[in-house]
Amino acid sequence: MGKENIKLFGIPIVFLLLGILFLILGANGDSIAVNFSRPPGATSWTTSGSTADAFTSVLMIIGISFQILFISTFSISFYLWQKGSR
């Protein structure tokens, strides 16, 4: 029974973990943008606000999309699990 549950709920759990990861990265989008916009060998540089906004919003949108995928696939898996346990 354990392997069936892992097979049934494996994909939703992966979507959940990816969604959480991207939401955490999106919350730290400003610092990620600063690291990506740094020119090689530079000691001083500026990062535009639009770059920081892009890193924040794109990662948050991806994270929310994975959370929506988690909800939908978990609902289907839970339905199939309940249907199979009768």
C-alpha positions in Angstrom: 0.0 0.0 0.0 2.9 2.4 0.7 4.3 2.3 -2.9 0.8 2.9 -4.3 0.5 6.0 -2.1 3.9 7.3 -3.2 3.1 6.6 -6.8 -0.3 8.4 -6.4 0.8 11.4 -4.4 4.4 11.8 -5.7 3.7 14.3 -8.4 1.6 16.6 -6.2 4.3 16.6 -3.5 6.9 17.6 -6.1 4.7 20.4 -7.3 4.2 21.6 -3.7 8.0 21.6 -3.0 8.8 23.4 -6.3 6.1 26.0 -5.5 7.5 26.6 -2.1 11.0 26.8 -3.5 10.0 29.4 -6.2 8.0 31.4 -3.7 11.1 31.6 -1.4 13.3 32.6 -4.3 10.7 35.2 -5.4 10.7 36.7 -2.0 14.4 37.2 -2.3 14.2 38.4 -5.8 16.0 41.7 -5.1 19.2 40.0 -3.9 19.1 37.5 -6.7 18.8 40.3 -9.2 21.8 42.1 -7.7 23.9 38.9 -8.0 22.8 38.3 -11.6 23.4 41.9 -12.7 26.9 42.2 -11.3 29.5 42.6 -14.2 32.6 40.4 -13.9 35.3 42.0 -11.9 33.2 45.0 -10.9 33.6 46.5 -7.5 30.6 48.9 -7.8 27.4 48.6 -9.8 23.8 49.5 -9.7 20.8 47.3 -10.4 17.7 48.8 -12.0 14.4 48.6 -10.2 12.8 46.9 -13.2 15.3 44.1 -13.0 14.6 43.5 -9.3 10.9 43.6 -10.0 11.2 41.1 -12.9 13.2 38.7 -10.7 10.6 39.0 -7.9 7.4 38.9 -10.0 8.4 36.1 -12.5 9.6 33.8 -9.7 6.4 34.5 -7.7 4.2 33.8 -10.7 6.0 30.5 -11.3 5.7 29.6 -7.6 2.0 30.4 -7.6 1.5 28.3 -10.7 3.2 25.3 -9.1 0.9 25.8 -6.1 -2.2 25.7 -8.3 -0.8 22.6 -10.0 -0.4 21.0 -6.6 -4.0 21.8 -5.6 -5.4 20.3 -8.8 -3.2 17.2 -9.0 -3.6 16.5 -5.2 -7.4 16.8 -5.6 -7.4 14.2 -8.4 -5.0 11.9 -6.5 -7.1 12.2 -3.3 -10.2 11.3 -5.3 -8.6 8.3 -6.9 -7.2 7.2 -3.5 -10.7 7.5 -1.9 -12.3 5.7 -4.8 -9.7 2.8 -4.6 -10.1 2.3 -0.8 -13.8 1.2 -1.0 
